[in-house]
Amino acid sequence: MKESRESRRLGRFQVMALLQAARYYVLTGDLNKAKSFGLNRAIFYAWAKHYGKFKTPKQKKIGRPVPTQLPEKHHEKTMVYIGNEGVFVSPRGWFIIGDKEQLPQDFDRNIATRINSLFPFNEAWKAAVDYVKAFSKEVLLDQQKFFERVYKPVRDKFHAIIERKRKTSLENFLK
């Protein structure tokens, strides 16, 4: 029985985690922290959507956007900035929500495994990284621009980007 296109869709949670991880990876080159960041941001946005609109806290001007992490202490927690987006990290350096670390193996278990049930994860990862690389650093360093320009247009159809990349790769291989 042929699998329907609809059944090969990724959920928005997985797409958010994948694209946020790719975003962090493109900016820093750190794959393990990228997995932690991707899962953290997906959890954060799912929580925010479930509990309604939230007020964005006042943001401290950092100067020109840079992809480095600038630590800041908040009640014994450290916040780092990825562009204009502040995210708490644990003493071990993993991104956290509350006191729960989002570890690379959590990403692998919750995101990569789900994606792997639809597409080979390495193909989805490559498609995500290539897609994110197509955007300027200015967009990647801005939380709202990333959401609006990178994630939102593909949140319900990222599977098509993976399929198109697979087809292109196969055609190039057969040449």
N, C-alpha and C positions, 0 to 999 in steps of 0.2 A: 504494500500500500504506500502510495507516494505521500510524503509529509507535506502538509499545506504550508504556504508561506506564512500564514497567520500564526501557526504553531511554532514558528522559528523566531518569533519576536522576543526581544529582551525586555525585561521590565524596566521601568524608569529608575528604580533603585539601582539596578545593576549598571545601567547606562551612566547614571550620575557617578557612581563609584569608579567605574572604568575611566570616564573622561577626566574626573578630578585627579585620579592617580596619574593619568597620562600628562595632565597639566603640570603637576608637581615634578614628574620625571623630566619633562621637557625643560622646565626651569632650573632644576638642580642636578639631574643625572643620578639621583639616589633612588634606586628601585624599591628597596625595603621601606624607606620612609614614604615613598610615593604610595605604596599599598596602604600604609597606615593612614595617610592623609586622605586618600580616596574613600576608604571605608568611613572615616570620621566625618567627612563632608556629606556623604550620602545619608548617614544616620542623622546628622544635624538638620539637613533639609527635609528629611522625612518627618522628624520631630516638629519642625517649624510648620510644615504643611498641616500636620495633624492637630496641632494646638493653635492654629490660626496665625494671623499676622503678628509679627513681633517688631518691636522698635529696635532699630540698629543702634547700638551704643555709639556715643560720640567717638569719632576716630581721631587719634593723635596724628598730626601731620608728621610724616617721616622724611619729607623732602622728596627728591625724585624717587620713583618706584624702582626698587632693586629686588632681585629674587633671593636675597639673603634673608636669613631669619634673625630678627632683632628681638632678643629676649626682654621681657618685661614681667615683673613680679605682681601677682594679684592674690592676696591672701594665701601665700605660700605655694601658689601655683605659678608656673611660668607660661607666659603667652609669647608666641612667636608670630611674626607677621610675614605673610606671603603676599607681597605687594601691599594692598590696603586691607587685607583680611587677617584678623587676629584669631589664632587657634591655640588652645592650651596644650601643653606637652607635659608628660610625666617626667619624673627625675631620670628615668632611663632613656628619655628622648623620643618616646612614641606619642602620637597624638592621642588626646583623651577627651572624653565627654564625661562630666562628673569625675569619678575616680577610676573609670574603666578605660584601660588602654585599648586602642585598636591596633592589633599586631598584624604583621605581614601574613602570618598563618591564618588569622581570622579572615583577611581578605581572600586568601586562597580558598578557604573553606566555604565562605558565604558568597563570594562574587565569582571567582575563577571557576569553581565547580559548577555553578549554575550556568555560566557562559559556556563552559566546556560541554554541557549537556546539549547545547544547540550548535556550537561551532568550536573548532579547536581554539583553545584560549590564546595560543601564541598568535594566531591569525587575527583574532579580535583585538589583542593588545597592539599588534603592529598597525592595524587599521586605525585604532584610537590615537596612537602616537603620531602617525602621519597626518591624521585629521587635525589634531591639536597644533602640530607644527605649522600648519597653513595660516595660523592666526598670529598677529603681531604680539610682541612681548607686552605692549601696552594693554591689549585685551586680556592676556593671560594673567597679568598682575592686578587686574581690577575685578573684584568679586562680582559686581553687577554686570559688567560687560561680558565676563565669562559666561554667566548664567544666561543672559539674553542672546548673545551672538554665537556662542559655541554649543552650549547644552540644549537650550530650548528648541532650536530649529530641527534637531535630530533626535530628541528624546523618545519619540515614538517610532522612529524609522532607522535607528542606527544599524539594525540588522541588515538593511539594504546596502549600507556603506561596506559592511563586512563582505556581503555577497558579491558586490561589485568589485571589491579588491581581490577576492578569491578568483573571480572570473578573469580579471585582467592578468593576475599572476599566472593562471593556467594558460591563457593565450600566449603570454610572453614565453613561457616554458616550452610550448609546442612550436614556436617559431624556429 
